[in-house]
Amino acid sequence: MRILHFVLLGVLFALVGWFLWIISKPGRYRLTGSMQEEQLDAMLSADSVGGNHITIFTDGVPLRDAVVADMQNVSSSIHLQFFKLEDDVSGRHLASLMAEKVAAGAEARVLYDDFMCYRWRSFYRRMRATGVQTAGFNPVHWPIPTKRDYYRNHRKCIVLDGKVAYLGGYNLADRYVHGLEWGRWRDTMIRIEGPAVAQVQRMFLADWCFATGCLPSLPRLFPLLVPVGQMPIRVVASGPIGDGPTLLDAYCRLLDDAQQYVWFESPYFIPPSSLLDSIIKAAERGVDVRVLQPPRGDNGETTQWASKRYYAEAMRSGVKIGVYAPGFLHSKIIVSDDRVGVVGSCNIDYRSLLLCEEVAAVVADSEFACQLRDVFLADESESHYIDPAEWNQRPIGHRLAEVSAGIIAKLL
């Protein structure tokens, strides 16, 4: 029996060690080889990414209609990259449109996260049968996942003919259009026209190269893009896989530079320590920091309990935590000082900011920032803010649930 105890203890220590290694600070992996990187860089203009036009979508039906209309006008290429592309009415409709465009001579590529979309592999096989190219990002090594398997691709973007791009929080699934049984689905996506589309295209192709090992013929995928507006856009493709700036650094700088306000929308609030420090310091020096959250989770409540663990500390410094009443707030936006607006796929949590491939458009333009401010205020009008005094009186059972969820917060 004593030998069995030692064996079980050894297995337990091995599992704990594996778990701590998995959630430890990630290393970085290159998305492309040096030659492929040079090829992608050669396709981009050295000019700034000014001269863009942005349309904001906050409802799934207008967004779906706009995407379908743009896809119907495609002549050269369709690139879709999503965390989830599901085998439902919405997914099958887009697959049918892509098949029609491939039959007419266009190229279509679909990149999905291999782990999250495992159950829909037959759907992607049907797509491939119609000529649509598909690839799963970073397949998991079963039965024992490695540290690298823990890095998932959470980006959501569309690039059409290299001239129009969409990015934001929406996945391609029916619930993003029609909502959930208990409430609406509130999300944010932007449509981009102008030179910044090349930055989104480059990101997609780098991810495609990582997933497939090859790059498509590039010249036709990077058409000449002329200015169509005034807005400057910085597309930040962030993550442990690939080189470049991170959204965590960008968000911390945004908070450090804020003078009047910084307002967040995120379905989760599990900030890494550096971001939480920046949030608290901004609030303590008088910046109006607000965070809007959903009233419950879309799949289970563990992430919501983990988020609530941080509420008390944030509110003690003056941060206002709001609850969006009508449904699930999946929107990922930040707006600051009527000066900078951010829309992307990145949640305010450890996983998105350190372990996932994410993308965001950072727009230093007062017109866009004011538009995003109005989006926030519209959501705020349907929300209520938590009273810190009442929060401090919450039941002991809730506190225990928060602590328990917090233990595995890095996995959520």
C-alpha positions in Angstrom: 0.0 0.0 0.0 2.8 2.4 0.8 4.3 1.9 -2.7 0.8 2.7 -4.1 0.7 5.9 -2.0 4.1 7.0 -3.4 3.0 6.3 -6.9 -0.2 8.2 -6.5 1.7 11.1 -4.9 4.2 11.1 -7.8 1.4 11.2 -10.3 -0.3 14.1 -8.4 3.0 16.1 -8.3 3.5 15.4 -12.0 0.0 16.7 -12.9 0.5 19.8 -10.8 3.9 20.4 -12.4 2.4 20.0 -15.9 -0.5 22.3 -15.0 1.9 25.0 -13.7 4.1 24.7 -16.8 1.1 25.0 -19.1 -0.2 28.2 -17.5 3.2 29.8 -16.9 4.3 32.8 -18.9 4.3 31.7 -22.6 7.3 31.5 -24.8 7.0 32.9 -28.4 6.9 31.1 -31.7 7.4 32.4 -35.2 4.5 32.4 -37.5 6.5 32.4 -40.7 10.1 31.7 -41.9 12.4 34.6 -42.7 11.8 34.2 -46.5 8.1 34.1 -46.0 8.3 37.1 -43.7 10.2 39.1 -46.3 7.6 38.2 -49.0 4.8 39.5 -46.8 6.6 42.6 -45.9 7.3 43.4 -49.5 3.6 43.5 -50.3 2.9 46.3 -47.8 3.3 50.0 -48.4 5.8 51.8 -46.2 3.2 54.6 -45.9 1.1 55.1 -42.7 -2.2 53.4 -42.4 -4.2 56.6 -42.6 -7.0 57.3 -45.1 -9.4 54.6 -44.0 -13.2 54.5 -43.6 -14.8 52.5 -40.8 -18.3 51.3 -40.3 -19.4 50.1 -36.8 -21.8 47.2 -36.4 -23.4 46.4 -33.1 -26.2 44.0 -34.3 -25.8 40.7 -35.9 -28.4 41.1 -38.6 -27.0 44.2 -40.3 -23.5 42.8 -40.0 -24.6 39.5 -41.7 -26.4 41.4 -44.5 -23.3 43.6 -45.1 -20.9 40.6 -45.2 -23.2 38.7 -47.6 -23.5 41.8 -49.9 -19.7 42.2 -49.9 -19.1 38.5 -50.6 -21.5 38.6 -53.5 -19.4 41.3 -55.1 -16.1 39.3 -54.7 -14.1 38.6 -57.8 -10.7 37.4 -56.6 -10.4 36.2 -53.0 -12.3 35.4 -49.8 -10.4 35.0 -46.5 -12.3 34.0 -43.3 -10.6 33.6 -40.0 -12.7 32.7 -37.0 -12.4 31.1 -33.5 -15.7 29.3 -34.3 -17.3 28.7 -37.7 -20.2 26.5 -37.0 -22.2 24.0 -39.0 -25.5 25.9 -38.7 -27.7 28.0 -41.0 -25.3 31.0 -40.9 -22.2 28.8 -41.6 -23.8 26.8 -44.3 -25.1 29.9 -46.1 -21.6 31.5 -46.1 -20.1 28.1 -47.3 -22.6 28.1 -50.2 -21.6 31.7 -51.2 -17.9 30.7 -51.1 -18.6 27.7 -53.2 -20.3 29.8 -55.8 -17.4 32.3 -55.9 -14.9 29.5 -56.2 -16.9 28.1 -59.2 -16.7 31.5 -60.7 -12.8 31.6 -60.4 -12.2 33.2 -57.0 -10.0 31.7 -54.2 -11.6 31.0 -50.8 -9.7 30.2 -47.6 -11.1 29.5 -44.2 -9.0 29.4 -41.1 -10.5 28.2 -37.9 -9.2 27.2 -34.4 -8.6 23.5 -34.6 -9.5 22.8 -30.9 -12.7 24.9 -30.7 -14.0 23.7 -34.1 -13.1 20.0 -33.7 -16.8 18.9 -33.8 -17.4 20.6 -37.2 -14.6 18.9 -39.1 -17.1 17.2 -41.4 -18.5 20.6 -42.3 -15.0 21.8 -43.4 -14.6 18.6 -45.4 -17.7 19.4 -47.3 -16.4 22.9 -47.9 -13.1 21.4 -49.3 -15.1 19.3 -51.7 -16.5 22.5 -53.3 -13.0 23.9 -53.7 -12.9 26.1 -50.6 -9.5 25.7 -48.8 -9.7 25.2 -45.1 -7.1 24.8 -42.3 -7.2 24.3 -38.6 -4.9 26.5 -36.5 -2.5 24.7 -34.1 -3.9 21.1 -33.8 -3.8 19.7 -30.3 -1.4 16.8 -29.5 -3.6 14.1 -28.0 -3.7 12.5 -25.4 -1.1 14.8 -23.6 -1.3 18.4 -24.8 1.9 20.4 -24.9 2.4 24.0 -23.8 2.1 25.1 -27.4 -1.3 23.4 -27.7 -2.6 25.8 -25.1 -2.2 28.7 -27.4 -5.4 29.2 -29.4 -6.3 31.5 -32.2 -9.2 33.7 -31.0 -9.1 36.2 -33.9 -12.2 37.0 -36.0 -11.7 38.7 -39.4 -12.8 38.6 -43.0 -10.8 40.0 -46.0 -12.5 40.2 -49.3 -10.6 40.9 -52.5 -7.9 42.5 -50.4 -10.0 45.6 -50.4 -12.6 45.2 -47.6 -11.9 43.8 -44.1 -14.0 43.1 -41.0 -12.7 42.5 -37.5 -14.1 42.4 -34.0 -15.9 40.1 -31.6 -18.5 38.2 -33.8 -18.0 34.6 -34.7 -19.9 32.9 -37.5 -22.9 31.2 -35.8 -26.6 31.6 -35.5 -26.6 32.8 -31.9 -24.5 35.8 -32.9 -27.3 36.8 -35.1 -30.4 35.7 -33.3 -29.2 35.8 -29.6 -29.6 33.3 -26.8 -32.7 31.9 -25.2 -32.4 34.3 -22.2 -31.4 37.5 -24.0 -29.8 39.3 -26.9 -26.3 38.8 -28.1 -24.5 42.2 -28.0 -21.2 42.4 -29.9 -19.2 44.8 -32.0 -17.5 44.5 -35.4 -16.1 47.0 -37.8 -15.9 47.1 -41.5 -12.7 48.7 -42.9 -12.0 50.2 -46.3 -8.6 51.7 -47.2 -4.9 51.0 -46.8 -5.3 49.3 -43.4 -7.0 46.4 -45.1 -3.5 45.3 -46.2 -2.5 44.9 -42.5 -5.5 42.6 -41.8 -4.6 40.6 -45.0 -1.0 40.2 -43.9 -2.1 38.9 -40.5 -4.4 36.4 -42.1 -1.7 35.1 -44.5 0.8 34.8 -41.7 -1.7 32.7 -39.7 -2.4 30.7 -42.8 1.3 30.1 -43.4 1.6 28.9 -39.8 -1.3 26.5 -40.2 -0.5 25.1 -43.7 3.3 25.7 -44.1 2.9 27.7 -47.3 2.0 31.1 -48.6 -0.4 31.7 -51.6 0.7 33.7 -54.6 0.8 37.2 -53.1 0.5 39.9 -55.8 -3.2 39.5 -56.5 -4.0 39.4 -52.8 -2.5 42.9 -52.2 -4.2 45.2 -54.7 -3.4 48.9 -54.7 -5.4 50.5 -51.9 -6.1 54.2 -52.2 -7.4 56.4 -49.3 -11.2 56.4 -48.9 -11.5 58.3 -45.7 -9.5 60.1 -43.0 -9.2 57.6 -40.1 -5.7 56.2 -39.1 -5.8 52.6 -38.1 -3.2 50.5 -36.4 -4.0 46.8 -36.7 -2.4 45.0 -33.7 -2.0 41.3 -34.2 -1.1 40.0 -30.7 -0.2 36.7 -29.2 2.4 34.2 -28.0 2.8 32.8 -31.6 4.5 35.4 -33.8 6.5 38.5 -33.3 5.3 42.1 -32.7 3.6 44.3 -30.2 1.0 42.9 -27.7 -2.4 44.2 -26.8 -1.5 44.0 -23.2 1.2 46.6 -23.6 -1.1 48.8 -25.7 -3.9 48.7 -23.1 -1.6 49.5 -20.3 -0.2 52.5 -22.3 -3.7 53.7 -23.1 -4.6 53.7 -19.4 -1.3 55.3 -18.4 -1.9 58.1 -20.9 -5.6 58.7 -20.1 -6.5 62.1 -18.7 -10.3 62.0 -18.4 -11.8 58.5 -18.9 -11.2 55.0 -20.1 -14.3 52.8 -20.7 -14.2 49.1 -21.4 -16.7 46.5 -22.7 -15.7 42.9 -22.2 -17.5 39.6 -21.5 -14.9 38.7 -18.9 -12.8 40.7 -16.4 -9.8 38.6 -15.4 -7.0 41.1 -16.0 -3.3 40.1 -15.7 -1.6 41.9 -12.8 0.1 44.5 -15.0 -3.2 45.5 -16.5 -5.0 45.5 -13.2 -2.3 47.8 -11.8 -2.7 50.2 -14.7 -6.5 50.2 -14.2 -6.2 50.9 -10.5 -3.6 53.6 -10.9 -5.7 55.4 -13.5 -8.8 55.3 -11.3 -6.8 56.5 -8.3 -5.5 59.5 -10.1 -9.0 60.6 -11.0 -9.6 58.9 -14.4 -13.2 57.8 -14.9 -12.7 54.0 -15.5 -15.8 52.0 -16.3 -16.2 48.3 -17.2 -19.5 46.8 -18.6 -20.0 43.1 -18.1 -22.8 40.6 -19.0 -25.1 39.4 -16.2 -24.2 35.7 -16.8 -22.1 33.5 -19.0 -23.0 32.1 -22.4 -21.7 28.7 -21.5 -21.5 28.1 -17.8 -20.8 30.5 -15.0 -17.2 29.8 -14.0 -15.7 32.7 -16.0 -18.2 35.1 -14.4 -17.3 33.9 -10.9 -13.6 34.4 -11.8 -14.4 37.9 -13.1 -16.2 38.8 -9.9 -13.2 38.0 -7.9 -11.6 41.2 -9.2 -14.6 43.5 -8.7 -14.0 44.5 -5.1 -10.4 45.5 -5.6 -11.2 47.4 -8.7 -14.2 49.2 -7.1 -12.1 50.2 -4.1 -9.9 52.3 -6.3 -13.0 54.0 -7.9 -13.6 51.7 -11.0 -17.3 51.4 -11.9 -18.5 47.9 -12.7 -21.7 47.8 -14.8 -23.9 44.9 -15.7 -25.6 44.9 -19.1 -29.1 43.7 -18.5 -30.7 42.7 -21.9 -28.4 39.8 -22.6 -24.8 38.5 -23.2 -22.4 41.4 -23.8 -19.6 39.8 -25.9 -18.4 43.2 -27.2 -14.7 44.0 -26.9 -14.2 47.7 -27.1 -12.2 50.4 -25.3 -12.7 54.2 -25.7 -10.6 56.9 -24.0 -10.8 60.7 -23.8 -12.8 61.1 -27.0 -9.3 60.5 -28.5 -8.7 56.7 -29.1 -11.1 53.9 -29.8 -10.3 50.1 -29.9 -12.3 47.3 -31.4 -11.1 43.8 -31.6 -11.4 40.1 -30.5 -9.5 40.5 -27.2 -11.2 40.0 -23.9 -10.0 41.6 -20.7 -8.6 38.3 -19.3 -5.4 36.4 -18.9 -6.1 34.0 -21.7 -6.8 36.6 -24.4 -4.0 38.9 -23.4 -1.3 36.3 -22.9 -2.2 32.9 -24.4 -4.4 33.6 -27.5 -3.8 35.0 -30.9 -5.9 38.2 -30.9 -6.4 41.2 -33.1 -7.6 44.8 -32.5 -7.9 48.0 -34.5 -6.5 50.9 -32.5 -7.9 54.1 -34.0 -6.4 57.4 -32.8 -9.2 59.6 -34.2 -11.7 61.8 -32.3 -14.6 61.1 -34.7 -14.3 57.3 -34.4 -13.7 57.6 -30.6 -16.9 59.7 -30.2 -18.8 57.1 -32.2 -17.5 54.3 -30.0 -18.3 56.5 -26.9 -21.9 56.7 -28.1 -22.0 52.9 -28.5 -20.8 52.5 -24.9 -23.3 55.1 -23.6 -26.2 53.3 -25.5 -25.2 50.0 -23.7 -24.7 51.8 -20.4 -28.3 53.1 -20.6 -29.5 49.5 -20.5 -27.1 48.6 -17.6 -26.9 49.2 -13.9 -23.7 49.8 -11.9 -22.9 47.6 -8.9 -23.0 49.4 -5.5 -19.7 48.8 -3.8 -21.3 48.8 -0.3 -23.9 46.2 -1.4 -21.2 44.1 -3.1 -19.2 43.9 0.2 -22.3 42.3 1.8 -22.6 39.5 -0.8 -23.1 36.0 0.7 -20.1 33.9 1.8 -21.1 31.2 -0.7 -20.5 33.7 -3.6 -17.1 34.7 -2.2 -16.1 31.0 -2.0 -17.2 30.5 -5.6 -15.1 33.5 -6.7 -12.0 32.2 -4.9 -12.5 28.7 -6.4 -12.9 30.0 -9.9 -10.0 32.3 -9.4 -7.7 29.4 -8.9 -8.2 28.2 -12.5 -8.7 31.7 -13.9 -5.7 31.3 -16.2 -7.3 28.4 -17.9 -10.6 30.1 -18.7 
